[in-house]
Amino acid sequence: YEDVILGARKASTIDITADVLEDMQACRKIALELCVSSKAATLSEIRQVLRDNADQLTTMDRAFQLELQYVNAAADDALQEAVQDRVLVVMPAAKSCKTYAQCLHELEQIKESEPGKLCNAAARAQLDTVIEVVANLQRGLSPQQSFGTSGFFEKIKIALPNFIHLSMEAP
């Protein structure tokens, strides 16, 4: 989940010798193996696997407690923000207009991506709402004015007029 949430922001800014990190690396490798073997498909499932194995993991590396606290306290919000950022990038803008079909394709790719699958039900519902709004616009249906009032949906509303309308009529 770290790669999905943090991306390039997780680059190390200090050098730590490898021998100091051996226990940390081993602990994280085991945590990853536990998540993979349990077939955890959402952040909620990953959180449960880590909780179930917290004693073993923190015995290997006491600092892993920080990872557990982050997963419990902030990972859902960070993952939702990462998905929202990806959605906003694929929406049309004044300088990068798109067709409805292009945008829908990219939104579906986000939905099927690792972040789209890992995120919680609220984040998936937001993504589904955006997909529904764009699909309805493609069919010529106006979106309801109240499809969302959060800052994220306000940014979506600002992007909507930037869609390209293609016509197949002869000149």
NURONU-760363 format. One record per atom (N, C-alpha, C): residue in one letter; atom name; y, x, z. Coordinates in pm, whole numbers, plus 32768, in hexadecimal, padded with zeros to 4 digits. Layout:
// residues N
type	atom	north	east	up
A	CA	Y	X	Z
...
This chain:
// residues 171
type	atom	north	east	up
Y	N	7F88	8052	8000
Y	CA	8000	8000	8000
Y	C	807E	8056	8000
E	N	8075	80D1	8032
E	CA	80EC	8126	8038
E	C	8124	8142	7FAE
D	N	80CD	8161	7F4D
D	CA	80FC	817D	7EC6
D	C	8144	8104	7E8C
V	N	8110	808F	7EA5
V	CA	814A	8015	7E70
V	C	81D2	7FFA	7EAE
I	N	81DA	8008	7F30
I	CA	8255	7FE5	7F78
I	C	82BF	8052	7F6A
L	N	8298	80CC	7F81
L	CA	82F9	8138	7F89
L	C	8312	817F	7F05
G	N	82AE	8185	7EAF
G	CA	82BE	81C6	7E2E
G	C	82F5	8252	7E3E
A	N	835A	8271	7DF1
A	CA	8395	82F7	7DF0
A	C	83DF	8317	7E72
R	N	8401	82B0	7EC0
R	CA	844D	82C7	7F3C
R	C	83FD	8310	7FA6
K	N	837A	831D	7F95
K	CA	8329	8359	7FFE
K	C	831A	83F0	7FEF
A	N	8364	842D	7F95
A	CA	835C	84BD	7F81
A	C	8380	8506	8003
S	N	8333	856D	8022
S	CA	8348	85B9	809D
S	C	83C8	860B	8093
T	N	8410	8611	8101
T	CA	848A	8661	8103
T	C	847B	86DE	8159
I	N	8408	86ED	819D
I	CA	83EE	8764	81EC
I	C	8364	8799	81C9
D	N	8350	8818	81DB
D	CA	82CE	8855	81C1
D	C	8280	8860	8243
I	N	8204	8833	823F
I	CA	81AB	883C	82B2
I	C	812C	8880	8280
T	N	80FD	88E0	82CA
T	CA	8087	892A	829E
T	C	800D	88CF	829B
A	N	7FB3	88ED	8241
A	CA	7F3D	8899	822A
A	C	7EE5	888C	82A5
D	N	7ED9	88F6	82F5
D	CA	7E81	88EF	836A
D	C	7EB2	8888	83D0
V	N	7F35	8876	83D8
V	CA	7F6C	8812	8434
V	C	7F4A	8784	8402
L	N	7F40	8777	8381
L	CA	7F2A	86F3	8346
L	C	7E98	86CD	8334
E	N	7E3B	8727	8352
E	CA	7DAD	870B	8338
E	C	7D7C	868D	837E
D	N	7D98	867E	8400
D	CA	7D6C	8605	8447
D	C	7DAE	8589	840D
M	N	7E2F	8596	83EC
M	CA	7E76	8524	83B2
M	C	7E38	84FC	832C
Q	N	7E1C	855F	82DA
Q	CA	7DE2	8542	8256
Q	C	7D57	8505	8265
A	N	7D08	853A	82C0
A	CA	7C81	8505	82D6
A	C	7C88	8475	8307
C	N	7CE3	8459	8361
C	CA	7CF3	83D2	8396
C	C	7D1A	8370	8328
R	N	7D79	8396	82D5
R	CA	7DA6	833F	8269
R	C	7D3A	832D	81FF
K	N	7CEB	8395	81E8
K	CA	7C7C	838A	8189
K	C	7C16	8324	81BD
I	N	7BF6	832B	823C
I	CA	7B99	82CB	8277
I	C	7BD3	823E	8272
A	N	7C54	8231	8291
A	CA	7C94	81AD	828B
A	C	7C8B	8174	81FD
L	N	7CA3	81C7	8199
L	CA	7C99	819B	810E
L	C	7C0A	8172	80EE
E	N	7BA9	81C3	8117
E	CA	7B1C	81A4	80FD
E	C	7AF4	8120	8141
L	N	7B26	8109	81BA
L	CA	7B08	808C	8200
L	C	7B40	8014	81B2
C	N	7BBA	8021	8181
C	CA	7BF8	7FB4	8136
C	C	7BAF	7F9A	80B3
V	N	7B8A	8006	806F
V	CA	7B42	7FF8	7FEF
V	C	7AB8	7FBA	8006
S	N	7A70	7FED	8069
S	CA	79E8	7FBB	8081
S	C	79E7	7F2A	80B0
S	N	7A52	7EFF	80F1
S	CA	7A59	7E74	811E
S	C	7A8F	7E18	80B0
K	N	7AB7	7E54	8040
K	CA	7AED	7E09	7FCE
K	C	7B6B	7DBC	7FF4
A	N	7BBC	7DF7	804B
A	CA	7C3B	7DBA	8073
A	C	7C94	7DAE	7FF8
A	N	7CBE	7D34	7FD8
A	CA	7D08	7D1B	7F5D
A	C	7D9B	7CF9	7F75
T	N	7DC0	7CDB	7FF1
T	CA	7E4B	7CBA	8011
T	C	7E78	7D11	8085
L	N	7EFA	7D18	8096
L	CA	7F2F	7D64	8107
L	C	7EFD	7D2A	818A
S	N	7EEF	7CA9	8192
S	CA	7EBB	7C6A	820B
S	C	7E2D	7C99	8229
E	N	7DDB	7CA2	81C3
E	CA	7D52	7CD3	81D6
E	C	7D50	7D67	81FB
I	N	7DA7	7DB6	81BD
I	CA	7DB2	7E45	81E0
I	C	7DDA	7E51	8273
R	N	7E3C	7E01	829B
R	CA	7E6A	7E03	8327
R	C	7DF7	7DE5	8386
Q	N	7DA4	7D84	8363
Q	CA	7D34	7D5F	83BA
Q	C	7CCE	7DD1	83C2
V	N	7CAF	7E10	8353
V	CA	7C51	7E81	8353
V	C	7C87	7EF0	83AC
L	N	7D07	7F0F	83A0
L	CA	7D43	7F78	83F2
L	C	7D43	7F52	8485
R	N	7D5F	7ED4	84A3
R	CA	7D5B	7EA6	852F
R	C	7CCD	7EB3	8569
D	N	7C6B	7E89	851A
D	CA	7BE0	7E8D	8547
D	C	7BB1	7F1C	8562
N	N	7BED	7F7C	8520
N	CA	7BC4	8008	852C
N	C	7C2F	805F	856F
A	N	7C8F	8020	85AF
A	CA	7D00	8069	85E9
A	C	7CD6	80D2	8650
D	N	7C76	80B1	86A5
D	CA	7C4C	8111	870C
D	C	7C14	8190	86CC
Q	N	7BBD	817F	866B
Q	CA	7B82	81F1	8627
Q	C	7BED	8244	85DF
L	N	7C47	8201	859A
L	CA	7CAE	8247	854C
L	C	7D12	8290	85A6
T	N	7D3D	8250	8612
T	CA	7D9E	8291	866A
T	C	7D5D	82FE	86BF
T	N	7CDA	82FA	86CF
T	CA	7C94	8369	8712
T	C	7C98	83E5	86BA
M	N	7C8A	83D1	8638
M	CA	7C90	8442	85DA
M	C	7D1D	847B	85CF
D	N	7D7F	8420	85D1
D	CA	7E0B	8449	85C1
D	C	7E62	83E8	860E
R	N	7E98	8418	867D
R	CA	7EEC	83C0	86D1
R	C	7F65	838B	8686
A	N	7F98	83D9	8626
A	CA	800D	83AE	85DA
A	C	7FEE	8338	857F
F	N	7F6E	831A	856A
F	CA	7F4A	82A8	8516
F	C	7F7B	8226	8554
Q	N	7F97	8228	85D4
Q	CA	7FCE	81B1	8617
Q	C	8051	8187	85D3
L	N	809F	81E7	85A3
L	CA	811B	81C7	855C
L	C	80FD	817B	84DB
E	N	8094	81A6	8494
E	CA	806B	8160	841A
E	C	8045	80CF	843A
L	N	7FFA	80BF	84A5
L	CA	7FCE	8039	84CC
L	C	8046	7FE1	84F0
Q	N	80A5	8019	8538
Q	CA	811B	7FCC	855D
Q	C	816B	7FA5	84E1
Y	N	8177	8001	8481
Y	CA	81BF	7FE2	8406
Y	C	817A	7F71	83B9
V	N	80F6	7F7B	83AA
V	CA	80AA	7F14	8362
V	C	80BB	7E8E	83A7
N	N	80BB	7E8D	842B
N	CA	80C8	7E0F	8475
N	C	8155	7DD7	8474
A	N	81B9	7E2E	8478
A	CA	8242	7DFF	848C
A	C	8296	7DF6	840D
A	N	827F	7E4D	83AC
A	CA	82DE	7E54	833E
A	C	82A2	7E53	82B1
A	N	8223	7E68	82A5
A	CA	81E8	7E78	821F
A	C	81F5	7DFA	81C9
D	N	81E3	7D84	8204
D	CA	81EF	7D08	81B4
D	C	827A	7CFC	8175
D	N	82E1	7D12	81C6
D	CA	8369	7D08	8191
D	C	8384	7D73	8128
A	N	8354	7DEC	8140
A	CA	836A	7E58	80DF
A	C	8321	7E3C	805D
L	N	82A8	7E07	8065
L	CA	825C	7DE7	7FED
L	C	829F	7D74	7FA1
Q	N	82CD	7D0F	7FE9
Q	CA	8312	7C9F	7FA9
Q	C	838F	7CD2	7F61
E	N	83D8	7D2B	7FA0
E	CA	8450	7D64	7F62
E	C	842B	7DB3	7EE4
A	N	83BD	7DFD	7EEA
A	CA	8390	7E4A	7E75
A	C	836E	7DED	7E00
V	N	832C	7D7D	7E1D
V	CA	830A	7D1C	7DB4
V	C	838A	7CDC	7D7E
Q	N	83E5	7CB8	7DD6
Q	CA	8464	7C7D	7DAA
Q	C	84B0	7CDF	7D50
D	N	84B2	7D5F	7D75
D	CA	84F7	7DC3	7D24
D	C	84BA	7DCA	7C98
R	N	8436	7DC5	7C91
R	CA	83F3	7DC9	7C0E
R	C	8414	7D4E	7BBB
V	N	841B	7CDB	7BFC
V	CA	843D	7C5F	7BB5
V	C	84CB	7C68	7B7F
L	N	8527	7C97	7BCF
L	CA	85B2	7CA0	7BA4
L	C	85C3	7D02	7B2F
V	N	8572	7D6A	7B2C
V	CA	8578	7DCB	7ABF
V	C	854D	7D8B	7A3B
V	N	84EB	7D31	7A3E
V	CA	84BB	7CF6	79C0
V	C	850E	7C7E	7993
M	N	8563	7C4B	79E8
M	CA	85B8	7BDB	79C0
M	C	8624	7C0E	7960
P	N	8650	7BB8	7905
P	CA	86B7	7BE4	78A6
P	C	873C	7BFC	78EB
A	N	878D	7C51	78AD
A	CA	8813	7C6E	78DF
A	C	8871	7C6E	7866
A	N	88F2	7C71	7880
A	CA	8953	7C6E	7813
A	C	893D	7CDF	77B0
K	N	8911	7D52	77E0
K	CA	88FC	7DC6	7788
K	C	886B	7DD6	775C
S	N	8812	7D83	778E
S	CA	8784	7D8D	7767
S	C	8748	7D01	775D
C	N	876F	7CBA	76F6
C	CA	873E	7C32	76E1
C	C	86AB	7C35	76BC
K	N	8664	7BCA	76DD
K	CA	85D6	7BBC	76C0
K	C	85BA	7B2E	7696
T	N	8549	7B1D	7652
T	CA	851B	7A95	7634
T	C	84CE	7A62	76AD
Y	N	84B7	79E0	76B0
Y	CA	8469	79A6	771D
Y	C	83DC	79E0	771C
A	N	83A2	79ED	76A3
A	CA	8319	7A1F	7698
A	C	830E	7AAD	76CE
Q	N	836F	7B02	76AD
Q	CA	836C	7B8C	76E0
Q	C	8370	7B8D	7778
C	N	83CA	7B3F	77B0
C	CA	83DA	7B3B	7841
C	C	835D	7B02	7884
L	N	8327	7A97	784D
L	CA	82AF	7A5C	7887
L	C	823B	7ABE	7887
H	N	822C	7B07	7819
H	CA	81C2	7B6B	7811
H	C	81D3	7BD4	7880
E	N	824C	7C05	7891
E	CA	8267	7C6B	78F8
E	C	8256	7C32	7985
L	N	827C	7BB6	799A
L	CA	826A	7B77	7A1D
L	C	81D5	7B65	7A3C
E	N	8186	7B3F	79D9
E	CA	80F5	7B33	79ED
E	C	80B7	7BBB	7A0C
Q	N	80EB	7C25	79CF
Q	CA	80BA	7CAB	79ED
Q	C	80D6	7CCF	7A7E
I	N	814B	7CAA	7AB0
I	CA	816C	7CC2	7B3D
I	C	810B	7C75	7B96
K	N	80F1	7BF9	7B72
K	CA	8097	7BA5	7BC2
K	C	800B	7BE2	7BCA
E	N	7FDE	7C20	7B5E
E	CA	7F59	7C5C	7B59
E	C	7F56	7CED	7B88
S	N	7FCA	7D26	7BA4
S	CA	7FD2	7DB1	7BD1
S	C	7FA7	7DBD	7C63
E	N	7F94	7E37	7C8F
E	CA	7F6C	7E4E	7D1A
E	C	7FD0	7E12	7D7D
P	N	8053	7E29	7D6B
P	CA	80B1	7DEA	7DCA
P	C	80A9	7D51	7DC7
G	N	8099	7D19	7D50
G	CA	8090	7C88	7D44
G	C	8017	7C4E	7D8C
K	N	7FAB	7C99	7D8B
K	CA	7F31	7C6B	7DCD
K	C	7F32	7C87	7E64
L	N	7F75	7CF3	7E8C
L	CA	7F78	7D18	7F19
L	C	7FD6	7CC2	7F6C
C	N	8040	7C8F	7F2E
C	CA	80A8	7C4B	7F7B
C	C	8078	7BC9	7FBA
N	N	80C5	7B9B	801B
N	CA	80A1	7B23	8066
N	C	80BC	7AA4	8014
A	N	8093	7A33	804A
A	CA	809F	79B3	8004
A	C	8130	7990	7FE4
A	N	818D	79B2	803D
A	CA	821A	7992	8025
A	C	8250	79DE	7FAC
A	N	822E	7A5D	7FA2
A	CA	825B	7AAF	7F30
A	C	821B	7A7E	7EAE
R	N	8199	7A5B	7EB5
R	CA	8156	7A26	7E3D
R	C	8195	79A1	7E14
A	N	81BB	794F	7E74
A	CA	81FA	78CF	7E55
A	C	8281	78E5	7E10
Q	N	82CC	7949	7E3E
Q	CA	834C	7968	7DFC
Q	C	8334	7992	7D6B
L	N	82D2	79E8	7D56
L	CA	82B1	7A16	7CCF
L	C	8285	79A0	7C78
D	N	8230	794A	7CAE
D	CA	8203	78D4	7C64
D	C	8278	7878	7C41
T	N	82D8	786D	7C9A
T	CA	834E	7819	7C7F
T	C	839E	7852	7C0B
V	N	83B1	78D4	7C09
V	CA	83FC	7912	7B9C
V	C	83B1	78FF	7B18
I	N	832E	7911	7B1A
I	CA	82DD	78FD	7AA1
I	C	82EA	786C	7A71
E	N	82E4	780D	7ACE
E	CA	82F0	7780	7AAA
E	C	8379	7761	7A6E
V	N	83E2	7797	7AA8
V	CA	846A	777F	7A76
V	C	8477	77B5	79E7
V	N	8449	782F	79CF
V	CA	8454	786C	794A
V	C	83FE	781F	78E5
A	N	8386	77F8	790E
A	CA	832E	77AB	78B5
A	C	836E	7725	7892
N	N	83AB	76E3	78F2
N	CA	83EF	7664	78D8
N	C	8466	7677	787B
L	N	84B0	76E2	788E
L	CA	8520	76FE	7834
L	C	84ED	7713	77A6
Q	N	847E	7757	7799
Q	CA	8444	776F	7715
Q	C	8420	76E9	76D2
R	N	83F7	7688	7720
R	CA	83D3	7604	76EC
R	C	844E	75A9	76DD
G	N	84C2	75DC	76FF
G	CA	853D	758E	76F1
G	C	855F	7539	776A
L	N	851F	7553	77DB
L	CA	8539	7506	7855
L	C	8599	7554	78AF
S	N	85FF	7513	78DD
S	CA	865F	7555	7937
S	C	8622	7567	79C1
P	N	863F	75D8	7A00
P	CA	860C	75EB	7A89
P	C	8656	7592	7AEA
Q	N	8611	756C	7B54
Q	CA	8654	7522	7BBE
Q	C	86B9	7580	7BFF
Q	N	872C	754D	7C1F
Q	CA	8794	75A0	7C5D
Q	C	8766	75D6	7CE4
S	N	8708	7594	7D23
S	CA	86E0	75BB	7DAA
S	C	865A	7605	7DAC
F	N	8637	764E	7D41
F	CA	85B5	7690	7D43
F	C	85B0	7703	7DA6
G	N	8620	772B	7DDA
G	CA	8621	7791	7E42
G	C	86B0	77B5	7E66
T	N	86C7	77D2	7EE4
T	CA	874F	77F1	7F10
T	C	875C	787C	7F4D
S	N	86EF	78C7	7F52
S	CA	86F6	794D	7F8D
S	C	8745	79A9	7F30
G	N	8769	7A1C	7F62
G	CA	87AF	7A80	7F12
G	C	8760	7AA6	7E96
F	N	86DC	7AAC	7EA4
F	CA	8685	7ACC	7E33
F	C	8693	7A61	7DC6
F	N	868A	79E1	7DEC
F	CA	8694	7977	7D89
F	C	8720	796C	7D4E
E	N	8785	798F	7D9A
E	CA	880D	7991	7D63
E	C	8816	79F8	7CF3
K	N	87D6	7A6B	7D04
K	CA	87D4	7AD2	7C9A
K	C	8786	7AA1	7C21
I	N	871B	7A57	7C38
I	CA	86CE	7A1D	7BC9
I	C	8726	79BB	7B7B
K	N	876F	7967	7BC1
K	CA	87C6	7905	7B7E
K	C	8830	7949	7B29
I	N	8862	79BA	7B58
I	CA	88C6	7A05	7B0B
I	C	888A	7A3C	7A89
A	N	880A	7A5D	7A8C
A	CA	87C8	7A97	7A16
A	C	87A6	7A2F	79AC
L	N	8795	79B3	79D1
L	CA	8763	794D	7975
L	C	87B4	793B	78F5
P	N	8838	7940	78F8
P	CA	8883	792E	787A
P	C	8872	79A1	7816
N	N	8830	7A0D	783D
N	CA	8825	7A81	77E6
N	C	87AA	7A80	778C
F	N	875F	7A14	778B
F	CA	86EC	7A0C	7732
F	C	871B	79FE	76A1
I	N	86CF	7A3B	7646
I	CA	86EA	7A2F	75B6
I	C	86A4	79B2	7584
H	N	86E9	7964	7537
H	CA	86AE	78ED	74FB
H	C	8697	790A	7468
L	N	861B	7916	743F
L	CA	85F9	7935	73B5
L	C	85E2	78B5	7367
S	N	860D	78B5	72EC
S	CA	85F9	7840	7294
S	C	85B3	786E	7217
M	N	8559	781D	71E5
M	CA	850F	783E	716B
M	C	854B	77F9	70F1
E	N	85BF	77BF	70FF
E	CA	85FF	7778	7090
E	C	8636	77DA	7029
A	N	8630	77B3	6FAB
A	CA	8667	7807	6F3E
A	C	86FF	77FE	6F40
P	N	8743	786C	6F1B
P	CA	87D6	7869	6F1E
P	C	8812	780F	6EB5
